[in-house]
Amino acid sequence: MPFVVVEREAPIAIVRLNRPEVRNALNLQVMDELVAALDALDGDEMVRAIVLTGDEKAFAAGADITGFLEATPVTMWREDLTGRWERIRRIQTPLIAAVSGYAMGGGCELAMVCDIVVASENAQFAQPEINLGLIPGAGGTQRLTRVAGKYRAMDLILTGRRFSAQEAREIGLVARVFPAGSWLDDAKALAREIAAKPPLAVRLAIEAIDLVANSTLDAGLEFERKAFYLLFASEDKDEGTRAFVEKRKANFKGR
Protein backbone atom coordinates (compact mmCIF):
# COMPACT_ATOMS: atom_id res chain seq x y z
CA MET A 1 0.00 0.00 0.00
CA PRO A 2 1.26 3.51 -0.73
CA PHE A 3 2.14 5.67 2.25
CA VAL A 4 0.45 8.66 0.61
CA VAL A 5 -3.01 8.48 -0.97
CA VAL A 6 -4.37 11.18 -3.29
CA GLU A 7 -8.09 11.77 -3.80
CA ARG A 8 -9.37 14.32 -6.32
CA GLU A 9 -12.63 16.15 -5.77
CA ALA A 10 -12.27 18.90 -8.36
CA PRO A 11 -11.39 21.67 -7.89
CA ILE A 12 -9.62 20.40 -4.75
CA ALA A 13 -7.46 17.40 -3.89
CA ILE A 14 -7.04 15.53 -0.62
CA VAL A 15 -3.61 14.12 0.18
CA ARG A 16 -3.76 11.58 2.98
CA LEU A 17 -0.84 10.15 4.95
CA ASN A 18 -1.42 6.40 5.09
CA ARG A 19 0.74 4.69 7.67
CA PRO A 20 -1.80 4.12 10.44
CA GLU A 21 0.05 1.29 12.17
CA VAL A 22 2.66 3.83 13.36
CA ARG A 23 0.33 6.85 13.53
CA ASN A 24 1.62 8.14 10.20
CA ALA A 25 5.20 8.48 11.41
CA LEU A 26 7.36 10.23 8.84
CA ASN A 27 10.39 8.55 7.25
CA LEU A 28 12.23 9.10 3.97
CA GLN A 29 9.80 7.01 1.94
CA VAL A 30 6.74 8.78 3.32
CA MET A 31 8.26 12.19 2.74
CA ASP A 32 9.43 11.32 -0.78
CA GLU A 33 5.94 10.06 -1.68
CA LEU A 34 4.41 13.18 -0.15
CA VAL A 35 6.69 15.58 -2.03
CA ALA A 36 6.04 13.73 -5.30
CA ALA A 37 2.26 13.82 -4.79
CA LEU A 38 2.22 17.51 -3.94
CA ASP A 39 4.53 18.39 -6.84
CA ALA A 40 2.21 16.57 -9.26
CA LEU A 41 -0.88 18.35 -7.92
CA ASP A 42 0.92 21.69 -7.96
CA GLY A 43 1.39 21.29 -11.71
CA ASP A 44 -2.27 20.48 -12.34
CA GLU A 45 -4.30 23.57 -13.26
CA MET A 46 -7.50 21.75 -12.35
CA VAL A 47 -6.43 21.60 -8.69
CA ARG A 48 -6.87 24.95 -6.97
CA ALA A 49 -6.47 23.92 -3.31
CA ILE A 50 -5.04 20.90 -1.48
CA VAL A 51 -6.01 19.43 1.88
CA LEU A 52 -3.18 17.54 3.59
CA THR A 53 -4.40 15.18 6.29
CA GLY A 54 -3.94 11.85 8.06
CA ASP A 55 -6.74 9.99 9.81
CA GLU A 56 -8.89 10.49 12.89
CA LYS A 57 -6.17 9.25 15.27
CA ALA A 58 -3.14 11.00 13.82
CA PHE A 59 -2.12 13.64 11.35
CA ALA A 60 1.47 12.51 11.87
CA ALA A 61 2.96 11.42 15.18
CA GLY A 62 6.41 12.71 14.22
CA ALA A 63 9.51 11.35 12.57
CA ASP A 64 10.11 7.60 12.60
CA ILE A 65 12.54 7.49 15.52
CA THR A 66 13.83 4.02 14.62
CA GLY A 67 15.66 5.71 11.75
CA PHE A 68 17.56 7.88 14.24
CA LEU A 69 19.07 5.04 16.28
CA GLU A 70 22.21 4.60 14.15
CA ALA A 71 22.14 8.00 12.45
CA THR A 72 25.19 10.25 12.41
CA PRO A 73 25.59 13.89 11.39
CA VAL A 74 26.93 12.68 8.03
CA THR A 75 24.03 10.32 7.31
CA MET A 76 21.50 12.96 8.35
CA TRP A 77 23.16 15.51 6.08
CA ARG A 78 23.26 13.08 3.13
CA GLU A 79 19.65 11.99 3.52
CA ASP A 80 18.45 15.53 4.24
CA LEU A 81 15.17 14.32 5.74
CA THR A 82 14.17 17.73 7.04
CA GLY A 83 14.90 19.31 3.66
CA ARG A 84 11.68 17.73 2.39
CA TRP A 85 9.70 20.16 4.56
CA GLU A 86 11.24 23.10 2.70
CA ARG A 87 10.35 21.51 -0.65
CA ILE A 88 6.74 21.34 0.53
CA ARG A 89 6.90 24.98 1.59
CA ARG A 90 7.55 25.91 -2.05
CA ILE A 91 4.27 24.35 -3.26
CA GLN A 92 2.30 27.23 -4.80
CA THR A 93 -1.20 25.72 -4.69
CA PRO A 94 -2.94 26.71 -1.42
CA LEU A 95 -2.15 23.95 1.08
CA ILE A 96 -4.40 23.34 4.10
CA ALA A 97 -3.29 21.05 6.93
CA ALA A 98 -6.33 19.31 8.43
CA VAL A 99 -5.24 17.87 11.78
CA SER A 100 -7.05 15.26 13.83
CA GLY A 101 -5.42 13.34 16.65
CA TYR A 102 -1.67 13.65 17.01
CA ALA A 103 0.53 16.20 15.27
CA MET A 104 3.82 15.68 17.09
CA GLY A 105 7.39 16.66 16.29
CA GLY A 106 7.86 16.49 12.55
CA GLY A 107 4.08 16.17 12.18
CA CYS A 108 3.58 19.51 13.90
CA GLU A 109 6.31 20.98 11.69
CA LEU A 110 4.60 19.51 8.62
CA ALA A 111 1.37 21.25 9.59
CA MET A 112 3.21 24.54 10.14
CA VAL A 113 4.77 24.44 6.67
CA CYS A 114 1.26 24.56 5.14
CA ASP A 115 -0.53 27.81 4.32
CA ILE A 116 -3.42 27.25 6.74
CA VAL A 117 -3.78 24.87 9.69
CA VAL A 118 -7.22 23.72 10.84
CA ALA A 119 -7.91 21.10 13.46
CA SER A 120 -10.45 18.77 14.92
CA GLU A 121 -11.37 19.61 18.49
CA ASN A 122 -9.55 16.41 19.55
CA ALA A 123 -6.22 17.35 17.95
CA GLN A 124 -3.05 17.30 20.05
CA PHE A 125 0.14 19.13 19.08
CA ALA A 126 3.68 18.94 20.48
CA GLN A 127 7.35 19.49 19.75
CA PRO A 128 8.71 16.75 22.05
CA GLU A 129 12.20 16.40 20.55
CA ILE A 130 13.79 17.66 23.76
CA ASN A 131 12.85 14.31 25.37
CA LEU A 132 15.09 12.52 22.84
CA GLY A 133 18.07 14.78 23.44
CA LEU A 134 17.24 16.70 20.25
CA ILE A 135 15.53 19.90 19.12
CA PRO A 136 13.03 20.43 16.30
CA GLY A 137 14.91 20.20 13.01
CA ALA A 138 12.32 20.91 10.31
CA GLY A 139 11.51 24.49 11.20
CA GLY A 140 9.86 24.04 14.59
CA THR A 141 12.01 26.44 16.57
CA GLN A 142 11.60 29.13 13.93
CA ARG A 143 7.97 28.81 12.82
CA LEU A 144 6.53 28.16 16.27
CA THR A 145 8.36 31.21 17.63
CA ARG A 146 7.04 33.39 14.81
CA VAL A 147 3.52 32.15 15.46
CA ALA A 148 3.42 31.98 19.25
CA GLY A 149 6.14 34.40 20.35
CA LYS A 150 9.40 33.75 22.16
CA TYR A 151 8.13 32.83 25.62
CA ARG A 152 5.35 30.49 24.57
CA ALA A 153 7.71 28.80 22.12
CA MET A 154 10.25 28.41 24.94
CA ASP A 155 7.57 26.79 27.12
CA LEU A 156 6.41 24.37 24.42
CA ILE A 157 9.81 23.38 23.04
CA LEU A 158 11.77 23.20 26.31
CA THR A 159 9.11 21.10 28.04
CA GLY A 160 7.98 19.14 24.98
CA ARG A 161 4.47 19.15 26.41
CA ARG A 162 1.34 18.44 24.40
CA PHE A 163 -1.13 21.22 23.74
CA SER A 164 -4.72 21.06 22.56
CA ALA A 165 -6.38 22.36 19.42
CA GLN A 166 -7.93 25.11 21.52
CA GLU A 167 -4.54 26.25 22.86
CA ALA A 168 -3.08 25.98 19.36
CA ARG A 169 -5.79 28.36 18.18
CA GLU A 170 -5.16 30.73 21.07
CA ILE A 171 -1.46 31.05 20.18
CA GLY A 172 -2.20 31.45 16.47
CA LEU A 173 -1.01 28.06 15.20
CA VAL A 174 -4.50 26.92 14.21
CA ALA A 175 -6.90 29.07 12.20
CA ARG A 176 -10.11 27.16 12.94
CA VAL A 177 -11.18 24.33 15.26
CA PHE A 178 -13.89 22.04 13.86
CA PRO A 179 -16.14 19.46 15.56
CA ALA A 180 -14.69 15.94 15.74
CA GLY A 181 -17.57 14.59 13.67
CA SER A 182 -17.06 16.92 10.71
CA TRP A 183 -13.46 18.13 10.80
CA LEU A 184 -12.44 16.75 7.40
CA ASP A 185 -15.63 17.83 5.63
CA ASP A 186 -15.20 21.30 7.14
CA ALA A 187 -11.59 21.44 5.95
CA LYS A 188 -12.65 20.43 2.45
CA ALA A 189 -15.35 23.10 2.48
CA LEU A 190 -12.70 25.69 3.34
CA ALA A 191 -10.52 24.38 0.50
CA ARG A 192 -13.42 24.69 -1.94
CA GLU A 193 -14.07 28.25 -0.77
CA ILE A 194 -10.44 29.18 -1.49
CA ALA A 195 -10.46 27.23 -4.76
CA ALA A 196 -13.33 29.41 -5.96
CA LYS A 197 -11.19 32.54 -5.67
CA PRO A 198 -8.99 33.87 -8.51
CA PRO A 199 -5.89 31.61 -8.53
CA LEU A 200 -3.34 34.29 -9.47
CA ALA A 201 -4.50 36.59 -6.70
CA VAL A 202 -4.50 33.71 -4.19
CA ARG A 203 -0.92 32.73 -5.02
CA LEU A 204 0.36 36.29 -4.83
CA ALA A 205 -1.47 36.84 -1.54
CA ILE A 206 0.22 33.75 -0.11
CA GLU A 207 3.63 35.01 -1.22
CA ALA A 208 2.99 38.44 0.27
CA ILE A 209 1.82 37.02 3.60
CA ASP A 210 4.76 34.62 3.78
CA LEU A 211 7.11 37.52 3.18
CA VAL A 212 5.82 39.21 6.34
CA ALA A 213 7.08 36.33 8.46
CA ASN A 214 10.44 36.06 6.72
CA SER A 215 11.52 39.60 5.95
CA THR A 216 11.12 43.25 6.93
CA LEU A 217 7.95 45.31 6.81
CA ASP A 218 9.40 47.53 4.08
CA ALA A 219 10.26 44.54 1.88
CA GLY A 220 6.80 43.08 2.42
CA LEU A 221 5.07 46.33 1.54
CA GLU A 222 7.16 46.69 -1.62
CA PHE A 223 6.26 43.16 -2.74
CA GLU A 224 2.58 43.69 -1.95
CA ARG A 225 2.47 46.93 -3.95
CA LYS A 226 4.04 45.32 -7.04
CA ALA A 227 1.87 42.21 -6.81
CA PHE A 228 -1.24 44.37 -6.48
CA TYR A 229 -0.35 46.32 -9.62
CA LEU A 230 0.59 43.13 -11.50
CA LEU A 231 -2.88 41.65 -10.99
CA PHE A 232 -4.38 44.50 -13.02
CA ALA A 233 -2.94 42.72 -16.07
CA SER A 234 -4.93 39.54 -15.36
CA GLU A 235 -8.14 38.37 -17.00
CA ASP A 236 -9.37 37.36 -13.54
CA LYS A 237 -9.26 41.02 -12.42
CA ASP A 238 -11.40 42.00 -15.41
CA GLU A 239 -13.82 39.16 -14.74
CA GLY A 240 -14.02 39.83 -11.00
CA THR A 241 -14.67 43.55 -11.32
CA ARG A 242 -17.21 43.10 -14.13
CA ALA A 243 -19.02 40.36 -12.19
CA PHE A 244 -19.23 42.63 -9.15
CA VAL A 245 -20.68 45.51 -11.18
CA GLU A 246 -23.06 43.18 -13.03
CA LYS A 247 -24.12 41.50 -9.75
CA ARG A 248 -23.28 37.96 -10.87
CA LYS A 249 -20.91 35.17 -9.80
CA ALA A 250 -17.40 35.50 -11.23
CA ASN A 251 -15.89 32.72 -13.33
CA PHE A 252 -12.17 32.80 -12.56
CA LYS A 253 -9.76 30.97 -14.87
CA GLY A 254 -6.34 31.69 -13.39
CA ARG A 255 -5.26 33.90 -16.29
Backbone torsions as a table, in degrees:
resi	resn	phi	psi	omega
1	MET	NA	140.4	176.7
2	PRO	-68.0	150.5	177.4
3	PHE	-81.5	-13.9	178.9
4	VAL	-132.1	126.5	-178.2
5	VAL	-115.1	132.5	-179.5
6	VAL	-111.3	130.1	175.7
7	GLU	-123.0	131.6	179.7
8	ARG	-105.7	127.8	174.4
9	GLU	-133.3	71.8	-170.8
10	ALA	-43.2	133.7	12.3
11	PRO	-96.7	21.8	178.4
12	ILE	-118.2	168.2	173.3
13	ALA	-133.9	148.5	176.7
14	ILE	-115.0	123.7	178.2
15	VAL	-110.3	119.3	-171.5
16	ARG	-116.9	124.2	172.0
17	LEU	-69.4	134.9	-168.2
18	ASN	-133.6	66.1	176.0
19	ARG	-137.0	58.3	-168.4
20	PRO	-63.7	-25.8	-177.0
21	GLU	-65.8	-19.8	176.4
22	VAL	-125.7	30.5	177.5
23	ARG	53.6	41.2	176.1
24	ASN	59.3	35.7	176.5
25	ALA	-58.4	144.5	-171.4
26	LEU	-99.2	121.7	171.9
27	ASN	-125.8	-173.4	-176.7
28	LEU	-61.3	-41.1	-177.8
29	GLN	-65.6	-44.4	178.7
30	VAL	-60.2	-47.1	-176.4
31	MET	-67.7	-36.5	177.4
32	ASP	-65.5	-42.5	177.3
33	GLU	-63.8	-39.4	-179.2
34	LEU	-66.0	-46.6	178.3
35	VAL	-60.2	-43.3	-179.6
36	ALA	-63.1	-42.6	179.9
37	ALA	-64.3	-44.2	-178.8
38	LEU	-69.2	-38.3	176.3
39	ASP	-60.0	-43.5	-179.5
40	ALA	-63.6	-43.8	179.5
41	LEU	-68.0	-33.8	-179.6
42	ASP	-64.9	-26.6	179.0
43	GLY	-90.6	2.8	-177.2
44	ASP	-101.4	112.4	-177.5
45	GLU	-66.4	-17.9	178.9
46	MET	-77.2	-15.6	-179.7
47	VAL	-100.5	117.0	-175.3
48	ARG	-111.1	-5.1	173.6
49	ALA	-162.0	149.0	-177.0
50	ILE	-127.4	134.1	172.0
51	VAL	-104.1	122.5	176.7
52	LEU	-103.5	125.1	-174.3
53	THR	-149.0	178.7	174.5
54	GLY	-123.4	-114.8	174.4
55	ASP	-135.8	-171.6	-176.2
56	GLU	-62.8	-32.6	-174.7
57	LYS	-87.1	-26.7	-176.3
58	ALA	-158.4	131.1	164.6
59	PHE	-72.2	-61.4	169.4
60	ALA	-164.3	126.1	-174.4
61	ALA	-81.3	8.0	177.8
62	GLY	118.4	-172.8	176.6
63	ALA	-69.9	153.5	176.2
64	ASP	-74.9	101.7	-171.4
65	ILE	-65.9	-24.2	178.5
66	THR	-59.4	-27.6	178.2
67	GLY	-74.3	-10.2	-179.0
68	PHE	-93.1	-12.7	-170.2
69	LEU	-59.8	-43.7	-178.4
70	GLU	-108.1	11.0	-176.2
71	ALA	-71.5	148.2	175.7
72	THR	-125.2	167.1	175.8
73	PRO	-54.1	-36.7	-178.6
74	VAL	-69.1	-45.1	-179.6
75	THR	-66.7	-37.2	178.4
76	MET	-65.0	-40.5	179.3
77	TRP	-65.9	-42.9	-179.3
78	ARG	-65.6	-43.8	-178.0
79	GLU	-75.8	-29.1	176.5
80	ASP	49.0	51.5	-179.5
81	LEU	-56.8	-48.1	-175.4
82	THR	-70.7	-17.3	176.9
83	GLY	-64.4	-21.9	177.9
84	ARG	-64.1	-31.2	178.5
85	TRP	-62.6	-40.4	179.9
86	GLU	-68.9	-31.8	175.4
87	ARG	-65.5	-37.1	177.2
88	ILE	-68.6	-35.3	178.9
89	ARG	-59.4	-26.9	-177.0
90	ARG	-86.5	-0.4	174.6
91	ILE	-62.7	130.6	-175.8
92	GLN	-89.4	-27.4	178.1
93	THR	-66.4	134.7	179.4
94	PRO	-50.8	128.6	-172.5
95	LEU	-121.3	117.9	-177.2
96	ILE	-110.6	121.8	173.7
97	ALA	-85.8	122.0	177.5
98	ALA	-109.7	106.9	-170.1
99	VAL	-104.4	127.2	167.7
100	SER	-130.8	145.1	-178.6
101	GLY	69.4	-138.8	-171.1
102	TYR	-84.5	133.8	166.8
103	ALA	-131.0	87.9	-170.7
104	MET	-114.0	146.2	174.0
105	GLY	52.7	-119.6	179.2
106	GLY	-61.1	-25.8	175.7
107	GLY	-68.1	-41.2	175.3
108	CYS	-64.4	-40.8	178.1
109	GLU	-66.6	-34.1	176.8
110	LEU	-65.3	-41.5	176.2
111	ALA	-61.7	-43.5	-176.2
112	MET	-67.8	-20.8	179.7
113	VAL	-79.9	-11.6	178.0
114	CYS	-78.9	168.3	-177.5
115	ASP	-76.4	-36.2	178.7
116	ILE	-137.0	141.1	174.6
117	VAL	-117.1	124.6	171.7
118	VAL	-122.5	160.5	-172.7
119	ALA	-146.7	149.2	165.9
120	SER	-69.9	153.5	-179.8
121	GLU	-63.5	-15.4	179.3
122	ASN	-96.5	6.7	-177.5
123	ALA	-67.5	147.2	176.8
124	GLN	-131.2	128.6	-179.2
125	PHE	-113.3	155.7	173.6
126	ALA	-170.5	153.7	167.0
127	GLN	-120.4	81.9	-170.7
128	PRO	-92.2	15.8	-174.4
129	GLU	-58.7	-27.4	-178.7
130	ILE	-58.1	-29.4	-179.0
131	ASN	-74.1	-10.0	176.9
132	LEU	-105.5	7.0	-175.6
133	GLY	77.9	22.1	-177.2
134	LEU	-127.0	-179.7	170.1
135	ILE	-128.8	164.2	174.4
136	PRO	-55.5	138.3	-175.7
137	GLY	-124.4	2.7	-179.8
138	ALA	-119.9	36.2	174.4
139	GLY	104.6	-2.1	-174.2
140	GLY	-60.7	-43.6	-179.5
141	THR	-65.7	-32.1	-176.9
142	GLN	-84.1	-50.9	-175.4
143	ARG	-71.0	-40.7	-179.8
144	LEU	-64.9	-37.3	177.6
145	THR	-65.8	-41.4	178.7
146	ARG	-65.4	-32.9	-179.7
147	VAL	-79.8	-49.8	-168.6
148	ALA	-98.7	-16.7	-174.3
149	GLY	93.5	161.1	-173.0
150	LYS	-57.9	-48.4	-168.6
151	TYR	-76.9	-34.4	174.1
152	ARG	-69.8	-39.1	176.9
153	ALA	-62.6	-41.4	176.3
154	MET	-57.7	-46.7	179.8
155	ASP	-58.2	-50.4	-173.7
156	LEU	-70.3	-40.6	-175.4
157	ILE	-81.3	-36.8	-178.2
158	LEU	-77.7	-24.6	175.4
159	THR	-94.9	-28.0	-175.9
160	GLY	71.3	15.1	-173.6
161	ARG	-71.7	156.4	175.0
162	ARG	-79.6	149.0	173.4
163	PHE	-138.2	148.9	-170.1
164	SER	-79.5	170.2	174.5
165	ALA	-60.1	-37.6	-179.4
166	GLN	-65.7	-43.2	177.3
167	GLU	-67.0	-38.4	177.9
168	ALA	-59.9	-37.3	176.9
169	ARG	-69.5	-40.2	-179.1
170	GLU	-60.4	-36.9	-178.2
171	ILE	-88.6	-3.4	175.9
172	GLY	95.6	5.2	179.1
173	LEU	-76.3	-35.3	-178.4
174	VAL	-111.0	134.3	-179.9
175	ALA	-81.9	-41.6	-178.4
176	ARG	-142.4	145.2	173.8
177	VAL	-112.6	125.1	-176.0
178	PHE	-109.2	157.1	176.0
179	PRO	-60.7	148.4	-177.9
180	ALA	-60.4	-29.3	-177.6
181	GLY	-80.1	-11.6	-174.7
182	SER	-137.1	12.6	-170.1
183	TRP	-56.6	-41.8	-176.9
184	LEU	-74.6	-41.0	176.4
185	ASP	-61.2	-39.4	178.9
186	ASP	-66.4	-38.8	177.7
187	ALA	-65.1	-40.9	178.4
188	LYS	-66.4	-35.5	177.0
189	ALA	-63.8	-40.2	176.0
190	LEU	-63.0	-42.6	178.7
191	ALA	-60.9	-41.8	179.2
192	ARG	-65.9	-36.3	177.7
193	GLU	-62.1	-44.0	178.7
194	ILE	-69.3	-37.9	-179.5
195	ALA	-62.9	-24.7	179.9
196	ALA	-78.7	-10.3	-179.7
197	LYS	-83.4	163.9	179.8
198	PRO	-64.5	120.3	-172.3
199	PRO	-59.4	-39.7	-179.3
200	LEU	-63.9	-44.1	179.7
201	ALA	-64.9	-38.9	178.7
202	VAL	-61.3	-46.7	-177.3
203	ARG	-65.5	-40.7	179.5
204	LEU	-70.0	-34.1	175.5
205	ALA	-63.2	-42.2	178.1
206	ILE	-61.4	-45.3	178.7
207	GLU	-60.7	-42.6	-178.4
208	ALA	-66.1	-42.1	179.7
209	ILE	-67.2	-41.2	177.4
210	ASP	-60.5	-35.9	-178.5
211	LEU	-63.5	-31.3	178.5
212	VAL	-58.2	-42.9	-176.3
213	ALA	-76.3	-19.2	-171.2
214	ASN	-118.0	5.4	-176.2
215	SER	-150.6	-163.7	-179.6
216	THR	-90.8	163.5	176.8
217	LEU	-60.8	-42.7	-178.4
218	ASP	-62.0	-42.8	179.4
219	ALA	-65.2	-39.4	178.7
220	GLY	-65.3	-42.2	178.7
221	LEU	-64.7	-38.6	179.2
222	GLU	-64.6	-43.6	178.4
223	PHE	-64.0	-45.0	-179.3
224	GLU	-58.5	-44.1	-178.6
225	ARG	-61.0	-45.6	-178.5
226	LYS	-68.4	-39.6	179.2
227	ALA	-65.5	-39.3	177.7
228	PHE	-60.0	-47.9	179.1
229	TYR	-64.3	-40.4	-178.0
230	LEU	-58.8	-37.2	-177.3
231	LEU	-66.2	-15.9	176.9
232	PHE	-71.8	-8.8	175.0
233	ALA	-92.7	-0.2	-173.5
234	SER	-93.2	149.2	173.9
235	GLU	-65.5	-32.2	179.6
236	ASP	-62.7	-36.0	176.8
237	LYS	-62.6	-44.8	178.8
238	ASP	-61.3	-44.8	-179.1
239	GLU	-65.6	-44.2	-177.6
240	GLY	-64.2	-43.6	-179.2
241	THR	-70.1	-40.3	178.5
242	ARG	-64.7	-42.3	-179.9
243	ALA	-62.6	-38.0	178.4
244	PHE	-63.2	-46.7	-178.8
245	VAL	-66.2	-37.9	-177.6
246	GLU	-86.3	1.7	176.6
247	LYS	56.6	50.4	177.7
248	ARG	-136.5	169.4	178.6
249	LYS	-77.6	133.8	-179.8
250	ALA	-75.5	148.6	176.6
251	ASN	-116.1	90.9	-175.5
252	PHE	-82.7	140.2	-176.2
253	LYS	-122.5	1.3	178.8
254	GLY	72.5	29.9	178.6
255	ARG	-128.9	NA	NA
